[in-house]
């Protein structure tokens, strides 16, 4: 599996990582919202927020299982 990780505010950069087709998984952040979505062959994973201040979601994290190819989202 090939991963890309991006934590930033440039939506064009993030979209180019997703749309280029080079990555199996794109892990992104900065929005503080959990995301688990597939675009073409690329899975987009956002683990949420590490501080719990935003959107009343509390502290969240994700563990990615490389066997099942699925993220496990946790509320901490």
C-alpha positions as CSV (number, residue, x, y, z in Angstrom):
1,X,0.0,0.0,0.0
2,X,1.2,3.5,-0.8
3,X,0.2,6.3,1.6
4,X,0.3,10.1,1.3
5,X,-0.1,12.2,4.4
6,X,-1.1,15.9,4.2
7,X,-2.0,18.3,7.0
8,X,-2.5,21.7,5.5
9,X,-5.0,24.2,4.2
10,X,-4.2,24.1,0.5
11,X,-7.3,22.3,-0.9
12,X,-5.8,22.1,-4.4
13,X,-2.7,20.3,-3.1
14,X,-4.9,17.8,-1.2
15,X,-7.2,17.2,-4.2
16,X,-4.1,16.6,-6.4
17,X,-2.9,13.9,-4.0
18,X,-6.4,12.3,-4.1
19,X,-7.0,12.6,-7.8
20,X,-3.5,11.6,-9.1
21,X,-4.2,7.9,-8.7
22,X,-0.7,7.2,-7.2
23,X,-1.9,6.6,-3.6
24,X,-4.0,3.8,-2.1
25,X,-4.7,6.0,1.0
26,X,-4.5,9.7,1.6
27,X,-4.4,10.7,5.2
28,X,-5.3,14.3,5.7
29,X,-6.0,16.6,8.6
30,X,-6.5,20.2,9.5
31,X,-10.4,20.2,9.2
32,X,-10.8,18.3,12.5
33,X,-13.6,16.3,11.0
34,X,-13.6,12.5,10.7
35,X,-13.6,11.3,7.1
36,X,-13.7,7.9,5.5
37,X,-14.4,8.1,1.8
38,X,-13.2,6.5,-1.4
39,X,-12.5,8.4,-4.6
40,X,-11.7,6.1,-7.4
41,X,-9.1,3.7,-5.9
42,X,-8.0,6.1,-3.2
43,X,-9.3,6.0,0.3
44,X,-9.3,9.4,2.1
45,X,-9.0,9.2,5.9
46,X,-9.1,12.1,8.3
47,X,-8.7,11.0,11.9
48,X,-10.6,14.0,13.3
49,X,-9.3,16.1,16.1
50,X,-6.7,15.6,18.7
51,X,-7.8,18.4,20.9
52,X,-11.6,18.0,21.0
53,X,-12.3,21.7,20.7
54,X,-14.0,21.7,17.4
55,X,-17.5,20.6,16.4
56,X,-18.2,19.1,19.9
57,X,-16.8,15.8,18.6
58,X,-14.4,15.2,21.5
59,X,-10.9,13.9,20.9
60,X,-10.6,11.4,18.1
61,X,-8.0,9.2,16.5
62,X,-7.8,6.5,13.8
63,X,-5.8,3.3,13.5
64,X,-5.5,2.0,10.0
65,X,-5.5,-1.8,9.6
66,X,-3.3,-2.7,6.6
67,X,-4.8,-6.2,6.4
68,X,-8.5,-5.1,6.1
69,X,-7.6,-1.8,4.5
70,X,-10.0,0.0,6.9
71,X,-9.6,2.7,9.5
72,X,-10.9,2.2,13.0
73,X,-12.0,5.6,14.4
74,X,-11.9,6.0,18.2
75,X,-13.3,8.6,20.5
76,X,-10.8,9.1,23.3
